[in-house]
Amino acid sequence: MKNKLLALGVGGTILAILCCFTPLLPVVLTALGLTGLLGVVYSDAVLLPILAGFLILTGYAIWRQKTQK
């Protein structure tokens, strides 16, 4: 379970970083036909809190691994 939590945190962090700093999100939403969501989702008010949440989750998973040893 602890490795799954760490994998989720790291994977989410990488995905959020890619969506924040590259044009990956508009390309994916356009390919899926969801271009109307770009105005809502592709803003710093949405992406940065998601990035912060995944960073906190990653930190928690690492802390949990260290305390269980």
Secondary structure per residue as TSV (DSSP state, phi and psi in degrees):
chain	resnum	aa	ss	phi	psi
A	1	M	-	360.0	-39.2
A	2	K	H	-67.7	-32.8
A	3	N	H	-71.6	-32.4
A	4	K	H	-67.3	-39.0
A	5	L	H	-65.1	-42.8
A	6	L	H	-66.1	-41.7
A	7	A	H	-63.6	-40.9
A	8	L	H	-63.7	-43.6
A	9	G	H	-64.5	-45.8
A	10	V	H	-68.7	-43.3
A	11	G	H	-62.7	-43.7
A	12	G	H	-65.8	-38.3
A	13	T	H	-63.8	-44.9
A	14	I	H	-63.8	-43.7
A	15	L	H	-63.4	-42.3
A	16	A	H	-66.2	-38.4
A	17	I	H	-64.7	-43.0
A	18	L	H	-62.7	-39.2
A	19	C	H	-73.4	-30.0
A	20	C	H	-76.1	-41.4
A	21	F	H	-109.2	0.0
A	22	T	S	-133.5	164.3
A	23	P	T	-82.8	35.0
A	24	L	H	-68.3	-43.5
A	25	L	H	-63.2	-45.6
A	26	P	H	-62.2	-36.4
A	27	V	H	-65.6	-44.8
A	28	V	H	-66.9	-44.8
A	29	L	H	-65.5	-35.5
A	30	T	H	-66.5	-41.2
A	31	A	H	-64.9	-32.3
A	32	L	T	-86.2	-4.3
A	33	G	T	79.5	21.9
A	34	L	-	-111.4	41.0
A	35	T	G	-62.5	-27.1
A	36	G	G	-63.7	-20.6
A	37	L	G	-82.9	-7.6
A	38	L	H	-60.1	-39.4
A	39	G	H	-66.0	-27.3
A	40	V	H	-90.2	-47.7
A	41	V	H	-85.4	-36.6
A	42	Y	S	-87.6	64.3
A	43	S	S	-141.6	156.8
A	44	D	H	-66.4	-25.1
A	45	A	H	-67.8	-20.7
A	46	V	H	-102.7	-47.3
A	47	L	H	-72.0	-38.7
A	48	L	H	-67.5	-40.4
A	49	P	H	-64.9	-33.6
A	50	I	H	-64.7	-43.7
A	51	L	H	-60.9	-44.0
A	52	A	H	-62.8	-40.3
A	53	G	H	-63.0	-43.2
A	54	F	H	-69.8	-33.0
A	55	L	H	-66.0	-40.1
A	56	I	H	-64.9	-41.5
A	57	L	H	-62.4	-41.0
A	58	T	H	-64.0	-45.0
A	59	G	H	-62.0	-40.5
A	60	Y	H	-63.5	-42.1
A	61	A	H	-64.8	-39.9
A	62	I	H	-67.4	-43.3
A	63	W	H	-61.9	-40.7
A	64	R	H	-65.2	-38.4
A	65	Q	H	-64.9	-40.0
A	66	K	H	-69.8	-36.4
A	67	T	H	-77.3	-22.8
A	68	Q	H	-83.2	-11.7
A	69	K	-	-84.7	360.0
